[in-house]
Amino acid sequence: MSRKAFIAGNWKMNMTAESGEKLIKELAPLVKNASCDVALCVPAILIPAMTKAAQGTNIKIGAENVHWAKSGAYTGEISTDMLKEYGVEYVIIGHSERRQYFGETDESVNKRTLAALAAGLTPIVCVGELLEERENGSTEKVLDKQLTVGLNGIEDITKVVIAYEPVWAIGTGKTATDEQAQETIAYIRKKIGELFCPKCAEKVVIQYGGSMNAGNCKGLMAQPDIDGGLIGGASLKLDFATIVNYDK
Ligand code: PEP
């Protein structure tokens, strides 16, 4: 089963309209022959300017979160309509920083994911264990809950991208080894097969995220179940192009 690779950046709370536009202009010629899908998920306020900067390129602009309600009294939140107005296709949901600092739960991840799908957006649903959970052997149990609850009620799982991001590897410079990432992502695919259907699971794009960089991307991308990367720090610089061109 061949899945198209997908490399997405996550700018988090970094960049300004000026620095973001400059980076996109510099990245565009470097990634134009990419064989994978390419996206940069940016802070909501930068979406209009970054969409403009990426026009005519193969870089898609995504969001870092979305609310489940159509509209209403949800101060600080962003709706699917707001994102779609700017042509956004991808949205990160349930990033570990949202879970850790903003009380995001598997239940709220599920609501956001269902709303994104209903609006025709592609959710990039983040899952992953804490260091303590890996060390005490509960990685699979943690992933089981995140996947069972977070993906509950989805009709077509092939429309969802999963990002496996071991929390201990995010922003720490500590990457999972190729084998660790492959083994855990293969487990995620198996679990999706149980929750939905094995054939659908073969079609689901599953990214690895956690200190992926220009130096380690080739080894990670060579793993049979790793279909791409969700890139934090390295998406703020031209290294992102090297990752996108991992197969060149
Ligand atoms: C992320 O934010 O999703 C991430 C993987 O960050 P980093 O690449 O900096 O570890």
Boltz pocket constraint, residues with backbone or C-beta under 6 A from the ligand:
constraints:
  - pocket:
      binder: B
      contacts: [[A, 10], [A, 12], [A, 165], [A, 169], [A, 170], [A, 171], [A, 172], [A, 173], [A, 209], [A, 210], [A, 211], [A, 212], [A, 230], [A, 231], [A, 232], [A, 233], [A, 234]]
      max_distance: 6.0
